[in-house]
Amino acid sequence: MTQLYNLDNYEDHYQYYELYTKNNSKLNDIIQNNIINKYQFENDHKKYYRLQDNIIMRNIFEVSGIIIMLNAIIEKNLYGYCIKTGNKYKCEKMYFTHNNLAEGAKYLFYAYHFNCSENEFIIMFSWEYFSPHLIYYPKTNEAYNISYRHSGIKDATNALIHGINSNRPHYPIDNHVSYAIGIMPNAGHYFWQEIYGLMILIENNLLDNIDEFIIYNYDYLDIGNVLKNKFNKPIKYLNSDSDNHSVTLNLSKHYITNSLTETFKNIYDLNYTKNTTDLNILFDIRSSNRLWLNQHSSILNIMNNVKHTFSNYSINFYISGFYTYQHNIINPYYDKNREINTQNGMVDKLQSEVPFHINNLINVNLSEIMKILPTIDLCIANVGSGASFFAQTALNKPTIAFTQNSCCVAFDSQRYAFENNVNNCTFIDSTHITDVEGNFILNEEFLLSQVMLKLKEITNI
């Protein structure tokens, strides 16, 4: 039986990560001045240590993963410290868990091995929010929980012992850093965690420390081409799970500062000067569930009222939903054709009922949609990882958002993971929603009143 050490006290947790920061002055400076000092929330580690599903706890625990990964990028080798002795060792090999297409990440757990010829230890990282979960000593069957977040160390240990694909070792190249991206199958989390993690490197002038980028299956924003064309970085796209590559690193960010957002906008050329005679409205229907299908008459009502009230403007309506990306793969757990057909059917029906053109963004490449989002004045959205998520978080676009009543509080709380609190987003209160057994109906007149109110604010009418 595995001997489990849970590190229940934050002080024990802190002492382990201090081994990295006190031995790397550049790392410590970045962590303290460029990350922690930019936090605009209650940064009380003891108070939030391992709270269950708390947004501030998530903001704080990002540091543990950043410390180990950033240390490796600065030193050009992945090092791990033995929690028993405090000694420093170079990574000797890396394994993944088996391919996981259903949810979470392509590979849910990463196992980095150190000191293999003596008292070997393994530092296991896990998604989502790429961060260290535990240190495991296989020869003595001991596991130390080094995760900040609430975690089931017993389940994680079992996953490490029994879930690792031992047939696929990956080995390091000395003084060579391979950085992986495109791991998250959910585009919102890919953007929030992986893209913004990469922005840390750019903001701290560390991109030159990366020798190659390994692009996995889920490169929704085509960052591979951006890195190649704008920064002249070597890119390797993985074509299959059997492709060989060296040990990989990845930075995951949870708390998003305004400066990281500006870095992202500059890289993707998303700064835009608005044409004051245009009024562009995006309906983000996102999925094939009842949240939007029952709102057909609401969309029609909004379009007609906006056209009438703001007749002095050139008004353009957009409808987004399912989107593609350059290196699309087939997910056997998801029927994308059904969703595309359902959404296109809804757009076609709406188009047949109005005399003006509706811009259909269903099944369009997300990178192309991103170029349109700076022109959008208002999003009306079923929240999640649809196009409006990028408009809200990267561009802070005015948004009227709604979701199932059971998810509303959780989604609304996510604004506190952003320095600007996504302060232009307004959630429809659950009192205006009937949500029984998936039959979602939003009060049509109330939604219209909120849309008109927002547009009058935008246009100063």
Buried (B, 14 or more C-beta within 10 A) or exposed (E): EBEBBBBEEBEBBBEBBBBBBEBBEEBBEBBEEBBBEEBBBEBEBEEBBBBEEBBBBBBBBBBBBBBBBBBBBBBBBBBBBBBEEEEBBBBBBBBBBEEBBEEBBBBBBBBBBBBBEEBBBBBBBBBBBBBBBBBBBBEEEBBBBBBBBEBEBEEBBEBBBEBBBEEBBBEBBEEEBBBBBBBBBBBBBBBBBBBBBBBBBBBBEBBEBBBBBBBBBBBBBBBBBBBBEEEEBEBBBBEEBEEEBBBBBBBBBBBBBEEBBBBBBEBBEBEBEEEEEEBBBBBBBBBBBBBBBBBEEBBBBBBBBBBEBBEEBEBBBBBBBBBBBBBEEEEEEEEBEEBBBBBBEBBEEBBEBBEEEBBBBBBBBBBEBBEBBBBBBBBBBBBBBBBBBBBBBBBBBBBBBBBBBEEBEEBBBBBBBBBBEBEBBBBBEBEBBEBEEEEBBBBBEBBBEBBBEBBEEBBEE
